[in-house]
Amino acid sequence: MKKQTWTTFGRSRTENPLAVGIVLASVMAIVTPLAHSQVVNSTQNPKQIAILHWYAANTATRFAVGIHPAGMAFDGTNIWVSNYGSNTVTKMQANDGTLAGTFPVGVNPLGVAFDGANIWVANAGGNSVTKLRARDGALLKTLSICNPFSFAFDGTNMWVSNPGCNSITKLRPSDGTVLATISVGAYPLGVAFDGANLWIANSHANIVTKLRARDGVVLGTFAVGSAPQGVVFDGTNVWVTNYSSNNVTKLRASDGAVLGTFKVGTGPQGIVYDGANIWVANTTSNNVTKLGASGAVLGTFAAGTEPDGMAFDGANIWAANAGSNNVSKF
């Protein structure tokens, strides 16, 4: 196509320079406003614009993984995805989505976390936690844990929520020793670390629990929306997705005060912070919402079917599409 176009313009240039000038002027008259309307006003970042990611066809890229992908984690180079329906985790290169390995774990894996050297996987259906070496996926340990769901790493210890036992477990990463099991609210799911404390979403109680990481002391419980699921810390505040009320609650981390409740899509679950904005996976509306620090909606982007877990790789947002067996990269 490029050769044909060049030949056509080359012939016109030789035979009728005036005609070429008229054609080029007409083309520029069309292209300039188009570029202005789509690039200048684009909500995408400059890097995406530079590589022509400002048009609708390229706002997201998808990669096939296992069956019913759920949780995600970034290890500094690769994205790890738990495949709930195939009892595996998929490792893929973050830069281009190239498959780097598929590794068997326990039954119905959900949450995934990275501790700086290893990958931890919560096998909800198998009441176990799997520890894999991030470098090569080698199985290092399998631990018996009551109905594990998701993780938070505090820089020293790994914490895993146990919805079936209404508790959270503290593990020593080096050898998997259980250091403590602490009762929290009803059906704890998402958990996040704020630098000193843990925040746990208790889905059946519509509250989040604030727990001091140092000694496991409960510092408070705070009401949020209906059926809270995911939790993330933005450096100052804690954000919680409320699955049944289709919104997100923003809490001040210092004292748990509610700073706002913001409407997103339907069935919000996964949530991640990119250093400036909050991204939410809306499971039943099949899209992702981008919120600014104020809670304002900055964009809504189509994902695959039933987006669930999310991750940020330092440049792009990833969402695990449980219903379409793939992941989206934004």
C-alpha positions in Angstrom: 0.0 0.0 0.0 2.8 2.4 0.8 4.5 1.7 -2.5 1.3 2.3 -4.5 0.6 5.6 -2.7 4.1 6.8 -3.3 3.9 5.8 -7.0 0.7 7.7 -7.4 2.0 10.8 -5.8 5.3 10.5 -7.6 3.5 10.3 -11.0 1.2 13.3 -10.1 4.2 15.3 -9.0 5.9 14.8 -12.4 2.8 15.4 -14.5 0.9 18.1 -12.7 2.4 19.9 -9.7 -0.6 22.1 -9.2 -2.9 19.1 -8.9 -0.6 17.6 -6.2 -0.7 20.9 -4.2 -4.5 20.9 -4.3 -4.7 17.3 -3.1 -2.2 17.8 -0.3 -3.9 20.9 0.9 -7.2 19.0 1.0 -5.7 16.2 2.9 -4.1 18.5 5.5 -7.4 20.3 5.9 -8.9 16.9 7.0 -6.0 15.5 9.0 -5.3 18.6 11.1 -8.7 18.8 12.8 -8.8 15.0 13.1 -5.4 15.1 14.9 -6.6 17.9 17.1 -9.8 16.2 18.0 -8.3 12.8 18.8 -4.7 13.5 20.0 -4.7 16.9 21.6 -7.9 16.0 23.6 -6.8 12.5 24.2 -7.1 11.1 27.8 -4.2 8.8 27.1 -0.6 9.5 28.1 2.0 11.0 25.8 3.8 7.7 25.4 0.6 6.1 24.1 0.0 9.0 21.8 3.5 8.7 20.3 2.9 5.1 19.4 -0.6 5.8 18.0 -2.5 4.4 20.9 -4.9 7.3 20.8 -7.4 5.6 18.6 -10.1 3.2 19.9 -8.7 0.0 18.4 -5.5 0.2 20.4 -6.6 1.4 23.8 -6.1 -2.1 25.2 -4.2 -5.2 24.3 -5.2 -8.6 25.5 -3.2 -11.8 26.1 -4.6 -15.3 26.6 -3.9 -17.0 29.9 -5.4 -19.9 31.8 -9.1 -20.6 32.7 -10.8 -18.0 34.9 -7.9 -15.7 35.6 -8.3 -13.9 39.0 -5.3 -12.4 40.8 -2.3 -10.6 39.5 1.1 -9.4 40.7 4.1 -7.7 39.2 7.6 -8.8 40.1 9.6 -6.0 38.6 9.8 -7.6 35.2 6.9 -10.1 34.8 3.2 -10.2 35.4 1.9 -13.2 37.3 -1.7 -14.3 36.9 -3.6 -16.9 38.9 -5.9 -19.1 36.9 -8.7 -20.2 39.2 -10.2 -22.7 36.8 -7.0 -24.4 35.7 -5.1 -24.5 39.0 -2.0 -22.8 37.6 -0.3 -19.4 37.5 0.8 -17.8 34.2 4.1 -15.8 34.0 4.3 -13.3 31.2 6.8 -10.6 30.3 5.3 -7.2 31.1 6.9 -5.4 28.2 5.2 -7.4 25.5 3.0 -10.1 27.1 5.3 -13.0 26.0 4.5 -16.2 27.9 7.4 -17.0 30.3 5.9 -20.0 31.9 2.8 -21.8 33.3 3.2 -23.4 36.7 0.9 -25.7 38.6 -0.2 -24.6 42.1 -3.1 -25.6 44.4 -6.8 -25.8 43.9 -8.6 -22.6 42.8 -5.8 -20.0 43.1 -6.9 -16.5 43.7 -4.6 -13.9 45.3 -1.0 -13.5 44.1 1.8 -11.5 45.7 5.6 -10.8 45.3 7.9 -10.6 48.3 11.0 -9.3 46.5 12.2 -12.8 45.5 9.3 -15.2 45.4 5.7 -15.4 44.3 2.9 -16.4 46.7 -0.4 -17.9 45.6 -3.5 -18.3 47.7 -5.3 -21.6 46.7 -8.8 -20.9 48.0 -10.2 -24.3 47.1 -7.3 -26.2 48.4 -6.8 -24.5 51.8 -3.2 -23.9 50.9 -0.6 -21.3 49.9 2.0 -22.0 47.3 5.5 -20.3 47.3 7.2 -20.2 43.9 10.7 -18.8 43.1 10.0 -15.9 40.8 13.2 -16.4 38.8 12.1 -19.8 37.3 8.7 -20.7 38.9 10.2 -23.6 40.9 8.0 -24.8 43.7 9.6 -23.9 47.1 6.8 -24.7 49.6 3.2 -25.5 50.1 1.6 -24.4 53.3 -1.8 -25.4 54.8 -3.9 -22.2 55.4 -7.6 -21.9 56.0 -9.4 -20.7 52.8 -6.8 -18.1 51.7 -7.9 -15.3 49.5 -5.5 -12.4 49.0 -2.1 -11.1 50.3 -0.3 -8.0 51.5 3.5 -7.9 52.0 4.7 -5.5 54.7 8.3 -5.6 53.7 9.1 -8.2 56.3 6.1 -10.5 56.6 3.4 -11.9 54.3 -0.2 -11.5 55.3 -3.1 -13.6 53.9 -6.8 -13.1 54.4 -8.9 -16.1 55.3 -12.6 -15.5 54.5 -13.7 -18.9 55.5 -12.2 -18.5 59.0 -12.9 -14.7 59.5 -9.2 -14.2 60.1 -5.9 -13.0 58.7 -2.6 -15.0 58.9 0.9 -13.6 59.3 3.6 -15.7 57.6 7.4 -15.4 57.7 8.4 -15.5 54.0 11.7 -17.2 54.5 10.3 -20.5 55.7 6.5 -20.0 55.7 6.2 -20.2 59.5 2.8 -19.0 60.8 3.6 -16.2 63.2 0.0 -15.2 64.1 -3.6 -15.8 63.1 -5.8 -12.8 64.1 -9.6 -12.7 64.0 -11.1 -9.8 62.0 -14.5 -9.1 60.6 -16.9 -11.4 58.7 -15.5 -12.8 55.5 -12.3 -10.8 55.0 -11.2 -10.5 51.3 -8.9 -7.7 50.1 -6.0 -6.5 52.3 -3.5 -3.6 51.9 -0.5 -2.3 53.8 -0.1 1.4 54.5 3.5 1.4 55.8 2.5 0.6 59.4 -0.9 -0.9 59.4 -3.0 -3.4 57.5 -6.5 -2.6 56.1 -8.8 -5.6 55.6 -12.1 -5.5 53.7 -14.7 -7.6 55.6 -17.2 -8.3 52.9 -20.1 -9.7 54.9 -19.9 -7.0 57.6 -19.5 -4.0 55.3 -16.5 -2.7 57.2 -12.8 -2.5 57.0 -10.5 -3.4 59.9 -7.3 -1.5 60.6 -4.7 -3.7 62.1 -1.3 -2.7 63.4 1.3 -4.8 61.5 3.9 -4.8 64.3 1.8 -6.7 66.8 -1.6 -7.5 65.3 -3.6 -5.1 67.5 -6.9 -4.0 66.0 -6.9 -0.2 65.8 -10.4 0.3 64.5 -13.2 -0.8 62.2 -14.8 1.6 59.7 -18.0 1.4 57.8 -17.8 1.4 54.0 -20.2 0.4 51.3 -21.9 -2.9 50.6 -19.8 -6.1 50.2 -16.3 -4.5 50.2 -13.8 -6.4 48.2 -10.5 -4.8 47.1 -8.3 -2.4 49.1 -5.4 -0.2 48.0 -3.3 2.5 49.7 -2.3 5.6 47.8 0.4 6.9 50.2 -2.1 8.9 52.3 -5.6 7.3 51.9 -7.1 3.9 51.7 -9.6 3.1 48.8 -12.1 0.3 49.0 -14.2 -1.2 46.3 -17.8 -2.0 47.3 -19.1 -4.7 45.1 -22.8 -4.5 45.8 -23.1 -0.8 46.0 -21.2 -0.1 42.8 -18.9 2.5 44.4 -15.5 3.1 46.0 -15.0 4.5 49.5 -12.0 6.7 50.2 -10.8 6.7 53.9 -8.1 8.8 55.5 -5.5 6.3 56.6 -4.5 8.2 59.8 -7.9 7.9 61.4 -10.3 6.1 59.0 -12.5 9.1 58.3 -14.6 8.7 55.2 -13.4 11.3 52.7 -15.8 10.4 49.9 -17.8 7.7 48.1 -17.5 7.6 44.4 -19.6 5.9 41.7 -17.9 3.5 39.4 -19.1 0.6 37.2 -21.1 -2.4 38.4 -19.6 -5.0 40.6 -16.3 -3.4 41.4 -13.7 -5.8 42.7 -10.0 -5.3 41.8 -8.3 -2.0 42.5 -4.8 -0.6 42.0 -2.9 2.7 42.3 -0.6 3.9 39.6 1.2 6.6 41.5 -1.4 9.3 40.6 -4.7 7.6 39.9 -6.9 4.8 41.1 -8.1 2.1 38.7 -11.1 -0.2 39.4 -12.1 -3.4 37.7 -15.9 -3.5 37.3 -16.7 -7.2 37.0 -20.3 -7.1 35.9 -20.0 -4.1 33.5 -16.9 -5.5 31.8 -14.9 -2.3 32.1 -12.3 -0.4 34.1 -12.8 3.0 35.8 -9.9 5.5 36.3 -10.4 7.8 39.2 -8.3 10.9 40.0 -7.1 11.6 43.5 -10.2 13.6 44.2 -12.4 10.7 43.2 -13.4 12.3 39.9 -13.9 9.8 37.0 -11.2 10.4 34.5 -12.2 7.6 32.1 -14.0 4.3 31.6 -12.3 1.7 29.4 -13.7 -1.5 28.0 -12.0 -4.7 29.3 -12.6 -8.3 28.6 -15.4 -10.3 30.3 -15.6 -10.0 34.1 -12.4 -8.1 34.9 -11.3 -9.0 38.4 -7.7 -8.7 39.7 -5.5 -5.8 38.7 -1.8 -4.9 38.7 0.4 -1.9 37.7 3.8 -2.6 36.2 5.2 1.0 36.4 3.9 1.9 33.0 0.7 0.1 32.3 -2.4 -1.2 34.0 -3.3 -4.9 33.8 -6.7 -6.5 34.4 -7.5 -10.2 34.7 -10.7 -11.0 32.7 -12.1 -14.0 34.5 -14.9 -14.6 32.0 -12.8 -14.4 28.8 -9.7 -16.2 29.9 -7.4 -13.4 29.1 -5.8 -10.2 30.5 -6.0 -6.7 29.3 -3.1 -4.3 29.2 -4.0 -0.6 29.2 
